[in-house]
Amino acid sequence: MQKYDVAIIGGGAAGLACAVRLKEQDKNISVAVVEADARAGRKLAATGNGQGNLSNAEMTAEHYHGSGARLAEKLCCSGAYDPLSLFDFIFCKDKLGRIYPAGKQASALSDCLLRKASALGVQLLVSSPVTAIKRGYELTVSDGNKICADYVVLAAGGKAQKQFNTDGASFALAKSLGHTVTPLYPSLVQLKCDTAYIKTLKGIRVECGVTAFDCDGNMLAKTCGDVIFTDYGVSGNAVFYISAYCAGRSGVTLSLEFLPDICADEIEKDVKRKLEAGYPQSELLCGTLHNQLGRAIVRRCNSQSPKSIAAAVKNFTLTVEGSLGFDYAQVTKGGIPAEELDENLQSKLSPNLYLIGEAVDVDGDCGGYNLQWAFASGMHAAKSIISRMDCYD
Protein backbone atom coordinates (compact mmCIF):
# COMPACT_ATOMS: atom_id res chain seq x y z
CA MET A 1 0.00 0.00 0.00
CA GLN A 2 1.41 3.38 -1.05
CA LYS A 3 1.33 6.21 1.50
CA TYR A 4 1.51 9.96 0.71
CA ASP A 5 1.01 13.18 2.57
CA VAL A 6 -1.35 14.41 -0.16
CA ALA A 7 -3.18 12.44 -2.85
CA ILE A 8 -4.76 14.47 -5.64
CA ILE A 9 -7.45 12.65 -7.59
CA GLY A 10 -7.31 14.05 -11.11
CA GLY A 11 -4.40 15.31 -13.19
CA GLY A 12 -6.13 18.12 -15.02
CA ALA A 13 -5.54 21.87 -14.73
CA ALA A 14 -6.71 22.14 -11.11
CA GLY A 15 -4.97 18.98 -9.90
CA LEU A 16 -1.62 19.75 -11.54
CA ALA A 17 -1.68 23.36 -10.31
CA CYS A 18 -2.34 22.11 -6.79
CA ALA A 19 0.46 19.53 -6.98
CA VAL A 20 3.03 22.01 -8.30
CA ARG A 21 2.17 24.62 -5.67
CA LEU A 22 2.30 22.06 -2.84
CA LYS A 23 5.82 20.97 -3.76
CA GLU A 24 7.00 24.52 -4.45
CA GLN A 25 5.95 25.49 -0.93
CA ASP A 26 7.35 22.38 0.79
CA LYS A 27 9.66 20.12 -1.21
CA ASN A 28 9.74 17.56 1.63
CA ILE A 29 6.08 16.52 1.51
CA SER A 30 5.02 13.55 -0.61
CA VAL A 31 2.41 14.28 -3.26
CA ALA A 32 0.74 11.90 -5.70
CA VAL A 33 -1.51 12.78 -8.61
CA VAL A 34 -3.82 9.86 -9.35
CA GLU A 35 -5.08 10.21 -12.93
CA ALA A 36 -7.64 7.99 -14.68
CA ASP A 37 -6.35 8.74 -18.17
CA ALA A 38 -3.17 7.34 -19.70
CA ARG A 39 -1.76 10.90 -19.76
CA ALA A 40 -2.38 13.76 -17.37
CA GLY A 41 -3.37 17.18 -18.70
CA ARG A 42 -5.04 15.98 -21.92
CA LYS A 43 -8.11 18.18 -21.52
CA LEU A 44 -5.91 21.18 -20.71
CA ALA A 45 -3.92 20.49 -23.89
CA ALA A 46 -7.11 20.88 -25.95
CA THR A 47 -8.48 24.02 -24.33
CA GLY A 48 -9.31 27.17 -26.29
CA ASN A 49 -9.54 25.26 -29.58
CA GLY A 50 -6.03 24.01 -28.92
CA GLN A 51 -4.66 27.52 -28.40
CA GLY A 52 -4.69 27.59 -24.58
CA ASN A 53 -7.03 30.39 -23.47
CA LEU A 54 -6.23 30.19 -19.75
CA SER A 55 -7.53 33.50 -18.37
CA ASN A 56 -9.04 36.86 -19.26
CA ALA A 57 -8.01 40.46 -18.71
CA GLU A 58 -11.58 41.27 -17.61
CA MET A 59 -11.69 39.11 -14.50
CA THR A 60 -14.93 40.29 -12.85
CA ALA A 61 -17.56 38.61 -10.67
CA GLU A 62 -20.39 38.64 -13.23
CA HIS A 63 -18.54 36.05 -15.31
CA TYR A 64 -19.06 33.33 -12.67
CA HIS A 65 -22.19 31.36 -11.85
CA GLY A 66 -23.41 28.69 -9.44
CA SER A 67 -23.50 28.45 -5.66
CA GLY A 68 -19.73 28.91 -5.62
CA ALA A 69 -19.73 32.17 -7.56
CA ARG A 70 -18.71 34.10 -4.43
CA LEU A 71 -15.74 31.77 -3.92
CA ALA A 72 -14.75 32.24 -7.54
CA GLU A 73 -14.95 36.00 -7.14
CA LYS A 74 -12.68 35.85 -4.09
CA LEU A 75 -10.08 33.59 -5.68
CA CYS A 76 -10.20 34.69 -9.32
CA CYS A 77 -11.07 38.37 -9.29
CA SER A 78 -9.03 39.62 -6.34
CA GLY A 79 -5.64 39.05 -7.94
CA ALA A 80 -4.72 36.64 -5.14
CA TYR A 81 -3.81 33.87 -7.58
CA ASP A 82 -2.25 34.53 -10.94
CA PRO A 83 -2.36 31.43 -13.16
CA LEU A 84 0.33 32.89 -15.42
CA SER A 85 2.78 32.47 -12.53
CA LEU A 86 2.56 28.71 -13.00
CA PHE A 87 4.19 28.89 -16.42
CA ASP A 88 7.47 29.95 -17.98
CA PHE A 89 6.02 31.70 -21.03
CA ILE A 90 5.35 35.04 -22.62
CA PHE A 91 1.60 35.60 -22.79
CA CYS A 92 -0.58 37.72 -25.05
CA LYS A 93 -4.21 38.81 -25.10
CA ASP A 94 -6.61 39.31 -27.98
CA LYS A 95 -9.15 42.09 -28.55
CA LEU A 96 -11.67 40.29 -26.31
CA GLY A 97 -9.22 40.16 -23.41
CA ARG A 98 -8.60 36.42 -23.73
CA ILE A 99 -5.12 35.48 -22.51
CA TYR A 100 -3.04 32.86 -24.32
CA PRO A 101 0.56 31.65 -24.41
CA ALA A 102 2.19 33.76 -27.11
CA GLY A 103 2.79 30.55 -29.08
CA LYS A 104 -0.98 29.86 -29.07
CA GLN A 105 -0.42 26.19 -28.20
CA ALA A 106 -2.48 24.70 -25.37
CA SER A 107 -0.30 21.60 -25.16
CA ALA A 108 2.54 23.85 -23.94
CA LEU A 109 0.49 24.51 -20.79
CA SER A 110 0.13 20.85 -19.88
CA ASP A 111 3.73 20.11 -20.89
CA CYS A 112 5.02 22.86 -18.60
CA LEU A 113 2.97 21.72 -15.58
CA LEU A 114 3.97 18.09 -16.10
CA ARG A 115 7.63 19.09 -16.42
CA LYS A 116 7.48 21.10 -13.21
CA ALA A 117 5.62 18.36 -11.35
CA SER A 118 8.23 15.80 -12.37
CA ALA A 119 11.15 18.07 -11.46
CA LEU A 120 9.62 18.73 -8.03
CA GLY A 121 9.14 15.04 -7.30
CA VAL A 122 5.38 14.71 -7.68
CA GLN A 123 4.41 11.05 -8.17
CA LEU A 124 2.18 10.80 -11.23
CA LEU A 125 0.08 7.63 -11.26
CA VAL A 126 -1.66 7.42 -14.65
CA SER A 127 -4.25 4.92 -15.94
CA SER A 128 -5.43 4.72 -12.32
CA PRO A 129 -9.15 5.51 -11.96
CA VAL A 130 -10.11 5.82 -8.30
CA THR A 131 -13.16 3.64 -7.71
CA ALA A 132 -13.66 4.15 -3.96
CA ILE A 133 -12.56 6.37 -1.12
CA LYS A 134 -12.72 5.85 2.64
CA ARG A 135 -12.18 8.37 5.37
CA GLY A 136 -8.76 8.08 6.76
CA TYR A 137 -7.98 8.35 3.71
CA GLU A 138 -7.77 5.17 1.68
CA LEU A 139 -8.23 5.26 -2.08
CA THR A 140 -9.00 2.15 -4.08
CA VAL A 141 -7.76 2.14 -7.67
CA SER A 142 -9.42 0.12 -10.45
CA ASP A 143 -6.62 -2.47 -10.43
CA GLY A 144 -7.27 -3.14 -6.73
CA ASN A 145 -4.26 -1.23 -5.39
CA LYS A 146 -4.71 0.99 -2.34
CA ILE A 147 -3.32 4.47 -1.75
CA CYS A 148 -3.30 6.12 1.68
CA ALA A 149 -2.97 9.84 2.32
CA ASP A 150 -3.40 12.34 5.15
CA TYR A 151 -5.01 14.83 2.76
CA VAL A 152 -7.05 14.20 -0.37
CA VAL A 153 -7.82 16.74 -3.09
CA LEU A 154 -10.71 15.83 -5.37
CA ALA A 155 -9.87 17.40 -8.73
CA ALA A 156 -11.34 14.82 -11.10
CA GLY A 157 -13.40 17.31 -13.09
CA GLY A 158 -17.09 17.26 -13.91
CA LYS A 159 -19.12 15.36 -16.47
CA ALA A 160 -18.17 17.19 -19.67
CA GLN A 161 -16.06 15.59 -22.43
CA LYS A 162 -15.87 12.00 -21.21
CA GLN A 163 -13.18 11.31 -23.84
CA PHE A 164 -10.84 12.86 -21.26
CA ASN A 165 -12.15 10.51 -18.54
CA THR A 166 -14.20 13.31 -16.99
CA ASP A 167 -17.36 11.24 -16.83
CA GLY A 168 -18.82 12.38 -13.49
CA ALA A 169 -16.96 9.80 -11.40
CA SER A 170 -15.75 12.57 -9.10
CA PHE A 171 -19.30 13.19 -7.94
CA ALA A 172 -19.81 9.56 -6.93
CA LEU A 173 -16.65 9.74 -4.80
CA ALA A 174 -17.85 12.95 -3.12
CA LYS A 175 -21.28 11.44 -2.49
CA SER A 176 -19.68 8.44 -0.78
CA LEU A 177 -18.29 10.88 1.79
CA GLY A 178 -21.63 12.54 2.43
CA HIS A 179 -21.65 15.33 -0.13
CA THR A 180 -24.57 16.19 -2.35
CA VAL A 181 -24.51 17.25 -5.99
CA THR A 182 -26.66 19.91 -7.65
CA PRO A 183 -28.42 19.15 -10.95
CA LEU A 184 -25.81 18.90 -13.70
CA TYR A 185 -26.07 20.47 -17.16
CA PRO A 186 -23.74 20.78 -20.15
CA SER A 187 -22.43 24.31 -20.62
CA LEU A 188 -20.29 26.12 -23.21
CA VAL A 189 -21.82 23.81 -25.77
CA GLN A 190 -23.44 23.87 -29.22
CA LEU A 191 -27.20 24.43 -29.23
CA LYS A 192 -29.84 22.45 -31.08
CA CYS A 193 -32.46 24.67 -32.68
CA ASP A 194 -35.46 24.49 -34.94
CA THR A 195 -33.72 24.34 -38.32
CA ALA A 196 -36.72 25.13 -40.53
CA TYR A 197 -35.26 28.48 -41.61
CA ILE A 198 -31.55 27.63 -41.59
CA LYS A 199 -31.30 24.34 -43.49
CA THR A 200 -29.48 26.05 -46.37
CA LEU A 201 -26.94 27.75 -44.09
CA LYS A 202 -24.86 24.79 -42.88
CA GLY A 203 -21.20 25.79 -42.56
CA ILE A 204 -21.76 29.54 -42.83
CA ARG A 205 -20.03 31.60 -40.15
CA VAL A 206 -21.17 35.12 -39.32
CA GLU A 207 -20.32 37.64 -36.61
CA CYS A 208 -23.52 38.90 -35.05
CA GLY A 209 -25.25 39.85 -31.84
CA VAL A 210 -26.94 37.02 -29.93
CA THR A 211 -29.56 37.51 -27.21
CA ALA A 212 -31.28 34.71 -25.29
CA PHE A 213 -34.80 35.13 -23.91
CA ASP A 214 -36.65 32.81 -21.54
CA CYS A 215 -40.15 31.48 -22.17
CA ASP A 216 -41.64 34.66 -20.69
CA GLY A 217 -39.62 36.97 -22.92
CA ASN A 218 -37.14 38.01 -20.22
CA MET A 219 -33.58 38.54 -21.42
CA LEU A 220 -31.17 35.94 -20.07
CA ALA A 221 -27.92 37.07 -21.69
CA LYS A 222 -26.53 39.06 -24.59
CA THR A 223 -23.24 38.88 -26.47
CA CYS A 224 -21.63 39.43 -29.84
CA GLY A 225 -19.34 37.08 -31.73
CA ASP A 226 -19.09 34.18 -34.14
CA VAL A 227 -22.13 32.05 -34.92
CA ILE A 228 -21.76 28.97 -37.11
CA PHE A 229 -24.85 27.40 -38.65
CA THR A 230 -24.97 23.60 -38.55
CA ASP A 231 -27.34 20.81 -39.49
CA TYR A 232 -28.56 20.62 -35.88
CA GLY A 233 -28.64 24.31 -34.98
CA VAL A 234 -25.83 26.75 -34.10
CA SER A 235 -22.26 26.71 -32.81
CA GLY A 236 -19.46 29.29 -32.41
CA ASN A 237 -18.03 31.37 -29.58
CA ALA A 238 -21.15 33.51 -29.14
CA VAL A 239 -23.28 30.38 -28.87
CA PHE A 240 -20.92 28.79 -26.32
CA TYR A 241 -21.22 31.93 -24.19
CA ILE A 242 -25.01 32.03 -24.45
CA SER A 243 -25.38 28.30 -23.74
CA ALA A 244 -24.36 28.81 -20.11
CA TYR A 245 -27.54 30.85 -19.60
CA CYS A 246 -29.76 28.37 -21.46
CA ALA A 247 -28.69 25.31 -19.43
CA GLY A 248 -31.56 23.63 -17.64
CA ARG A 249 -34.19 25.88 -19.22
CA SER A 250 -36.94 25.11 -21.70
CA GLY A 251 -38.64 27.49 -24.10
CA VAL A 252 -35.52 29.61 -24.72
CA THR A 253 -35.45 31.76 -27.86
CA LEU A 254 -32.33 33.16 -29.51
CA SER A 255 -32.44 36.46 -31.35
CA LEU A 256 -29.63 36.89 -33.88
CA GLU A 257 -28.85 40.46 -34.85
CA PHE A 258 -26.96 40.52 -38.13
CA LEU A 259 -25.03 43.68 -38.99
CA PRO A 260 -25.06 44.89 -35.35
CA ASP A 261 -23.13 48.04 -36.26
CA ILE A 262 -25.59 49.09 -38.97
CA CYS A 263 -28.98 50.54 -38.06
CA ALA A 264 -32.27 49.14 -39.36
CA ASP A 265 -33.02 52.35 -41.29
CA GLU A 266 -29.85 51.98 -43.35
CA ILE A 267 -30.68 48.35 -44.15
CA GLU A 268 -34.21 49.39 -45.12
CA LYS A 269 -32.84 52.02 -47.52
CA ASP A 270 -30.49 49.45 -49.05
CA VAL A 271 -33.39 47.08 -49.74
CA LYS A 272 -35.42 49.93 -51.27
CA ARG A 273 -32.53 50.78 -53.61
CA LYS A 274 -32.36 47.19 -54.78
CA LEU A 275 -36.10 47.06 -55.38
CA GLU A 276 -35.96 50.24 -57.45
CA ALA A 277 -33.05 48.78 -59.43
CA GLY A 278 -35.13 45.71 -60.29
CA TYR A 279 -33.43 43.10 -58.10
CA PRO A 280 -35.43 39.87 -57.66
CA GLN A 281 -36.82 39.25 -54.20
CA SER A 282 -34.24 36.55 -53.42
CA GLU A 283 -31.38 39.02 -53.99
CA LEU A 284 -32.59 41.95 -51.89
CA LEU A 285 -29.83 41.42 -49.31
CA CYS A 286 -27.06 40.32 -51.68
CA GLY A 287 -23.76 42.01 -50.99
CA THR A 288 -25.09 43.24 -47.67
CA LEU A 289 -25.07 39.77 -46.11
CA HIS A 290 -23.71 36.42 -47.22
CA ASN A 291 -25.94 35.57 -50.19
CA GLN A 292 -27.33 32.36 -48.71
CA LEU A 293 -28.03 34.05 -45.40
CA GLY A 294 -29.74 36.98 -47.13
CA ARG A 295 -31.94 34.60 -49.14
CA ALA A 296 -32.90 32.68 -45.99
CA ILE A 297 -33.97 35.91 -44.27
CA VAL A 298 -36.02 37.13 -47.25
CA ARG A 299 -37.56 33.68 -47.66
CA ARG A 300 -38.61 33.69 -44.02
CA CYS A 301 -40.13 37.16 -44.36
CA ASN A 302 -42.00 36.08 -47.49
CA SER A 303 -42.30 39.76 -48.29
CA GLN A 304 -40.65 42.51 -50.31
CA SER A 305 -41.32 45.04 -47.57
CA PRO A 306 -38.02 46.80 -46.85
CA LYS A 307 -39.14 47.43 -43.28
CA SER A 308 -39.99 43.77 -42.65
CA ILE A 309 -36.73 42.56 -44.19
CA ALA A 310 -34.67 45.06 -42.18
CA ALA A 311 -36.48 43.98 -39.00
CA ALA A 312 -35.66 40.33 -39.74
CA VAL A 313 -31.99 41.17 -40.24
CA LYS A 314 -31.93 42.74 -36.78
CA ASN A 315 -34.06 40.05 -35.11
CA PHE A 316 -33.74 36.58 -36.65
CA THR A 317 -35.19 34.22 -34.04
CA LEU A 318 -34.43 30.55 -33.38
CA THR A 319 -36.11 28.27 -30.84
CA VAL A 320 -33.62 26.35 -28.68
CA GLU A 321 -34.48 22.66 -28.46
CA GLY A 322 -31.53 21.50 -26.37
CA SER A 323 -27.78 21.09 -26.70
CA LEU A 324 -25.33 18.49 -28.00
CA GLY A 325 -24.88 17.35 -24.39
CA PHE A 326 -21.98 16.54 -22.11
CA ASP A 327 -19.88 14.78 -24.75
CA TYR A 328 -19.48 18.09 -26.61
CA ALA A 329 -19.68 20.54 -23.68
CA GLN A 330 -16.53 22.29 -22.49
CA VAL A 331 -17.81 22.68 -18.93
CA THR A 332 -20.21 21.14 -16.42
CA LYS A 333 -22.77 23.48 -14.89
CA GLY A 334 -23.43 22.35 -11.33
CA GLY A 335 -21.45 20.24 -8.86
CA ILE A 336 -20.70 20.08 -5.13
CA PRO A 337 -22.62 22.97 -3.47
CA ALA A 338 -20.41 25.71 -2.07
CA GLU A 339 -22.19 25.60 1.29
CA GLU A 340 -20.62 22.17 1.87
CA LEU A 341 -17.13 23.69 1.67
CA ASP A 342 -15.31 26.21 3.84
CA GLU A 343 -13.59 29.28 2.43
CA ASN A 344 -10.45 27.23 1.80
CA LEU A 345 -12.36 24.67 -0.32
CA GLN A 346 -12.07 22.08 2.45
CA SER A 347 -15.05 19.82 2.99
CA LYS A 348 -17.20 20.64 6.00
CA LEU A 349 -18.29 17.01 6.08
CA SER A 350 -14.94 15.24 5.80
CA PRO A 351 -11.90 17.05 7.25
CA ASN A 352 -8.71 17.11 5.17
CA LEU A 353 -10.71 16.57 1.98
CA TYR A 354 -10.51 19.42 -0.53
CA LEU A 355 -12.70 19.88 -3.61
CA ILE A 356 -11.46 22.05 -6.46
CA GLY A 357 -12.01 22.91 -10.10
CA GLU A 358 -14.99 21.62 -12.03
CA ALA A 359 -16.06 19.30 -9.18
CA VAL A 360 -17.42 22.39 -7.39
CA ASP A 361 -20.65 24.15 -8.38
CA VAL A 362 -18.85 26.96 -10.20
CA ASP A 363 -18.96 27.60 -13.91
CA GLY A 364 -17.60 30.56 -15.80
CA ASP A 365 -18.34 32.24 -19.09
CA CYS A 366 -16.51 31.35 -22.28
CA GLY A 367 -13.19 33.18 -22.51
CA GLY A 368 -10.73 31.67 -20.03
CA TYR A 369 -12.82 32.01 -16.88
CA ASN A 370 -13.14 28.29 -16.19
CA LEU A 371 -9.39 27.65 -16.42
CA GLN A 372 -8.77 30.67 -14.20
CA TRP A 373 -11.03 29.02 -11.60
CA ALA A 374 -9.32 25.65 -12.02
CA PHE A 375 -5.84 27.08 -11.48
CA ALA A 376 -6.85 29.48 -8.69
CA SER A 377 -8.80 26.84 -6.76
CA GLY A 378 -5.88 24.41 -7.05
CA MET A 379 -3.37 26.97 -5.79
CA HIS A 380 -5.71 28.02 -2.96
CA ALA A 381 -6.20 24.45 -1.74
CA ALA A 382 -2.42 23.93 -1.79
CA LYS A 383 -1.89 27.02 0.34
CA SER A 384 -4.48 25.83 2.87
CA ILE A 385 -3.02 22.31 3.09
CA ILE A 386 0.50 23.63 3.70
CA SER A 387 -0.85 25.97 6.37
CA ARG A 388 -2.63 23.10 8.14
CA MET A 389 0.47 20.91 7.94
CA ASP A 390 2.58 23.69 9.49
CA CYS A 391 0.11 23.94 12.38
CA TYR A 392 0.72 20.29 13.30
CA ASP A 393 4.52 20.36 12.97
C-alpha positions in Angstrom: 0.0 0.0 0.0 1.4 3.4 -1.0 1.3 6.2 1.5 1.5 10.0 0.7 1.0 13.2 2.6 -1.3 14.4 -0.2 -3.2 12.4 -2.8 -4.8 14.5 -5.6 -7.5 12.6 -7.6 -7.3 14.0 -11.1 -4.4 15.3 -13.2 -6.1 18.1 -15.0 -5.5 21.9 -14.7 -6.7 22.1 -11.1 -5.0 19.0 -9.9 -1.6 19.8 -11.5 -1.7 23.4 -10.3 -2.3 22.1 -6.8 0.5 19.5 -7.0 3.0 22.0 -8.3 2.2 24.6 -5.7 2.3 22.1 -2.8 5.8 21.0 -3.8 7.0 24.5 -4.5 5.9 25.5 -0.9 7.4 22.4 0.8 9.7 20.1 -1.2 9.7 17.6 1.6 6.1 16.5 1.5 5.0 13.5 -0.6 2.4 14.3 -3.3 0.7 11.9 -5.7 -1.5 12.8 -8.6 -3.8 9.9 -9.3 -5.1 10.2 -12.9 -7.6 8.0 -14.7 -6.3 8.7 -18.2 -3.2 7.3 -19.7 -1.8 10.9 -19.8 -2.4 13.8 -17.4 -3.4 17.2 -18.7 -5.0 16.0 -21.9 -8.1 18.2 -21.5 -5.9 21.2 -20.7 -3.9 20.5 -23.9 -7.1 20.9 -25.9 -8.5 24.0 -24.3 -9.3 27.2 -26.3 -9.5 25.3 -29.6 -6.0 24.0 -28.9 -4.7 27.5 -28.4 -4.7 27.6 -24.6 -7.0 30.4 -23.5 -6.2 30.2 -19.7 -7.5 33.5 -18.4 -9.0 36.9 -19.3 -8.0 40.5 -18.7 -11.6 41.3 -17.6 -11.7 39.1 -14.5 -14.9 40.3 -12.9 -17.6 38.6 -10.7 -20.4 38.6 -13.2 -18.5 36.1 -15.3 -19.1 33.3 -12.7 -22.2 31.4 -11.8 -23.4 28.7 -9.4 -23.5 28.4 -5.7 -19.7 28.9 -5.6 -19.7 32.2 -7.6 -18.7 34.1 -4.4 -15.7 31.8 -3.9 -14.8 32.2 -7.5 -15.0 36.0 -7.1 -12.7 35.8 -4.1 -10.1 33.6 -5.7 -10.2 34.7 -9.3 -11.1 38.4 -9.3 -9.0 39.6 -6.3 -5.6 39.0 -7.9 -4.7 36.6 -5.1 -3.8 33.9 -7.6 -2.2 34.5 -10.9 -2.4 31.4 -13.2 0.3 32.9 -15.4 2.8 32.5 -12.5 2.6 28.7 -13.0 4.2 28.9 -16.4 7.5 29.9 -18.0 6.0 31.7 -21.0 5.4 35.0 -22.6 1.6 35.6 -22.8 -0.6 37.7 -25.0 -4.2 38.8 -25.1 -6.6 39.3 -28.0 -9.2 42.1 -28.6 -11.7 40.3 -26.3 -9.2 40.2 -23.4 -8.6 36.4 -23.7 -5.1 35.5 -22.5 -3.0 32.9 -24.3 0.6 31.6 -24.4 2.2 33.8 -27.1 2.8 30.5 -29.1 -1.0 29.9 -29.1 -0.4 26.2 -28.2 -2.5 24.7 -25.4 -0.3 21.6 -25.2 2.5 23.8 -23.9 0.5 24.5 -20.8 0.1 20.8 -19.9 3.7 20.1 -20.9 5.0 22.9 -18.6 3.0 21.7 -15.6 4.0 18.1 -16.1 7.6 19.1 -16.4 7.5 21.1 -13.2 5.6 18.4 -11.4 8.2 15.8 -12.4 11.1 18.1 -11.5 9.6 18.7 -8.0 9.1 15.0 -7.3 5.4 14.7 -7.7 4.4 11.0 -8.2 2.2 10.8 -11.2 0.1 7.6 -11.3 -1.7 7.4 -14.7 -4.2 4.9 -15.9 -5.4 4.7 -12.3 -9.2 5.5 -12.0 -10.1 5.8 -8.3 -13.2 3.6 -7.7 -13.7 4.1 -4.0 -12.6 6.4 -1.1 -12.7 5.8 2.6 -12.2 8.4 5.4 -8.8 8.1 6.8 -8.0 8.4 3.7 -7.8 5.2 1.7 -8.2 5.3 -2.1 -9.0 2.2 -4.1 -7.8 2.1 -7.7 -9.4 0.1 -10.5 -6.6 -2.5 -10.4 -7.3 -3.1 -6.7 -4.3 -1.2 -5.4 -4.7 1.0 -2.3 -3.3 4.5 -1.7 -3.3 6.1 1.7 -3.0 9.8 2.3 -3.4 12.3 5.1 -5.0 14.8 2.8 -7.0 14.2 -0.4 -7.8 16.7 -3.1 -10.7 15.8 -5.4 -9.9 17.4 -8.7 -11.3 14.8 -11.1 -13.4 17.3 -13.1 -17.1 17.3 -13.9 -19.1 15.4 -16.5 -18.2 17.2 -19.7 -16.1 15.6 -22.4 -15.9 12.0 -21.2 -13.2 11.3 -23.8 -10.8 12.9 -21.3 -12.2 10.5 -18.5 -14.2 13.3 -17.0 -17.4 11.2 -16.8 -18.8 12.4 -13.5 -17.0 9.8 -11.4 -15.8 12.6 -9.1 -19.3 13.2 -7.9 -19.8 9.6 -6.9 -16.7 9.7 -4.8 -17.9 12.9 -3.1 -21.3 11.4 -2.5 -19.7 8.4 -0.8 -18.3 10.9 1.8 -21.6 12.5 2.4 -21.6 15.3 -0.1 -24.6 16.2 -2.4 -24.5 17.2 -6.0 -26.7 19.9 -7.6 -28.4 19.1 -10.9 -25.8 18.9 -13.7 -26.1 20.5 -17.2 -23.7 20.8 -20.1 -22.4 24.3 -20.6 -20.3 26.1 -23.2 -21.8 23.8 -25.8 -23.4 23.9 -29.2 -27.2 24.4 -29.2 -29.8 22.4 -31.1 -32.5 24.7 -32.7 -35.5 24.5 -34.9 -33.7 24.3 -38.3 -36.7 25.1 -40.5 -35.3 28.5 -41.6 -31.5 27.6 -41.6 -31.3 24.3 -43.5 -29.5 26.1 -46.4 -26.9 27.8 -44.1 -24.9 24.8 -42.9 -21.2 25.8 -42.6 -21.8 29.5 -42.8 -20.0 31.6 -40.1 -21.2 35.1 -39.3 -20.3 37.6 -36.6 -23.5 38.9 -35.1 -25.2 39.9 -31.8 -26.9 37.0 -29.9 -29.6 37.5 -27.2 -31.3 34.7 -25.3 -34.8 35.1 -23.9 -36.6 32.8 -21.5 -40.1 31.5 -22.2 -41.6 34.7 -20.7 -39.6 37.0 -22.9 -37.1 38.0 -20.2 -33.6 38.5 -21.4 -31.2 35.9 -20.1 -27.9 37.1 -21.7 -26.5 39.1 -24.6 -23.2 38.9 -26.5 -21.6 39.4 -29.8 -19.3 37.1 -31.7 -19.1 34.2 -34.1 -22.1 32.1 -34.9 -21.8 29.0 -37.1 -24.8 27.4 -38.7 -25.0 23.6 -38.6 -27.3 20.8 -39.5 -28.6 20.6 -35.9 -28.6 24.3 -35.0 -25.8 26.7 -34.1 -22.3 26.7 -32.8 -19.5 29.3 -32.4 -18.0 31.4 -29.6 -21.1 33.5 -29.1 -23.3 30.4 -28.9 -20.9 28.8 -26.3 -21.2 31.9 -24.2 -25.0 32.0 -24.4 -25.4 28.3 -23.7 -24.4 28.8 -20.1 -27.5 30.9 -19.6 -29.8 28.4 -21.5 -28.7 25.3 -19.4 -31.6 23.6 -17.6 -34.2 25.9 -19.2 -36.9 25.1 -21.7 -38.6 27.5 -24.1 -35.5 29.6 -24.7 -35.5 31.8 -27.9 -32.3 33.2 -29.5 -32.4 36.5 -31.3 -29.6 36.9 -33.9 -28.8 40.5 -34.9 -27.0 40.5 -38.1 -25.0 43.7 -39.0 -25.1 44.9 -35.3 -23.1 48.0 -36.3 -25.6 49.1 -39.0 -29.0 50.5 -38.1 -32.3 49.1 -39.4 -33.0 52.3 -41.3 -29.8 52.0 -43.3 -30.7 48.3 -44.2 -34.2 49.4 -45.1 -32.8 52.0 -47.5 -30.5 49.5 -49.0 -33.4 47.1 -49.7 -35.4 49.9 -51.3 -32.5 50.8 -53.6 -32.4 47.2 -54.8 -36.1 47.1 -55.4 -36.0 50.2 -57.5 -33.0 48.8 -59.4 -35.1 45.7 -60.3 -33.4 43.1 -58.1 -35.4 39.9 -57.7 -36.8 39.2 -54.2 -34.2 36.6 -53.4 -31.4 39.0 -54.0 -32.6 41.9 -51.9 -29.8 41.4 -49.3 -27.1 40.3 -51.7 -23.8 42.0 -51.0 -25.1 43.2 -47.7 -25.1 39.8 -46.1 -23.7 36.4 -47.2 -25.9 35.6 -50.2 -27.3 32.4 -48.7 -28.0 34.1 -45.4 -29.7 37.0 -47.1 -31.9 34.6 -49.1 -32.9 32.7 -46.0 -34.0 35.9 -44.3 -36.0 37.1 -47.2 -37.6 33.7 -47.7 -38.6 33.7 -44.0 -40.1 37.2 -44.4 -42.0 36.1 -47.5 -42.3 39.8 -48.3 -40.6 42.5 -50.3 -41.3 45.0 -47.6 -38.0 46.8 -46.9 -39.1 47.4 -43.3 -40.0 43.8 -42.7 -36.7 42.6 -44.2 -34.7 45.1 -42.2 -36.5 44.0 -39.0 -35.7 40.3 -39.7 -32.0 41.2 -40.2 -31.9 42.7 -36.8 -34.1 40.1 -35.1 -33.7 36.6 -36.6 -35.2 34.2 -34.0 -34.4 30.6 -33.4 -36.1 28.3 -30.8 -33.6 26.4 -28.7 -34.5 22.7 -28.5 -31.5 21.5 -26.4 -27.8 21.1 -26.7 -25.3 18.5 -28.0 -24.9 17.3 -24.4 -22.0 16.5 -22.1 -19.9 14.8 -24.8 -19.5 18.1 -26.6 -19.7 20.5 -23.7 -16.5 22.3 -22.5 -17.8 22.7 -18.9 -20.2 21.1 -16.4 -22.8 23.5 -14.9 -23.4 22.3 -11.3 -21.5 20.2 -8.9 -20.7 20.1 -5.1 -22.6 23.0 -3.5 -20.4 25.7 -2.1 -22.2 25.6 1.3 -20.6 22.2 1.9 -17.1 23.7 1.7 -15.3 26.2 3.8 -13.6 29.3 2.4 -10.5 27.2 1.8 -12.4 24.7 -0.3 -12.1 22.1 2.5 -15.1 19.8 3.0 -17.2 20.6 6.0 -18.3 17.0 6.1 -14.9 15.2 5.8 -11.9 17.0 7.3 -8.7 17.1 5.2 -10.7 16.6 2.0 -10.5 19.4 -0.5 -12.7 19.9 -3.6 -11.5 22.1 -6.5 -12.0 22.9 -10.1 -15.0 21.6 -12.0 -16.1 19.3 -9.2 -17.4 22.4 -7.4 -20.7 24.1 -8.4 -18.9 27.0 -10.2 -19.0 27.6 -13.9 -17.6 30.6 -15.8 -18.3 32.2 -19.1 -16.5 31.3 -22.3 -13.2 33.2 -22.5 -10.7 31.7 -20.0 -12.8 32.0 -16.9 -13.1 28.3 -16.2 -9.4 27.6 -16.4 -8.8 30.7 -14.2 -11.0 29.0 -11.6 -9.3 25.6 -12.0 -5.8 27.1 -11.5 -6.9 29.5 -8.7 -8.8 26.8 -6.8 -5.9 24.4 -7.0 -3.4 27.0 -5.8 -5.7 28.0 -3.0 -6.2 24.5 -1.7 -2.4 23.9 -1.8 -1.9 27.0 0.3 -4.5 25.8 2.9 -3.0 22.3 3.1 0.5 23.6 3.7 -0.8 26.0 6.4 -2.6 23.1 8.1 0.5 20.9 7.9 2.6 23.7 9.5 0.1 23.9 12.4 0.7 20.3 13.3 4.5 20.4 13.0 
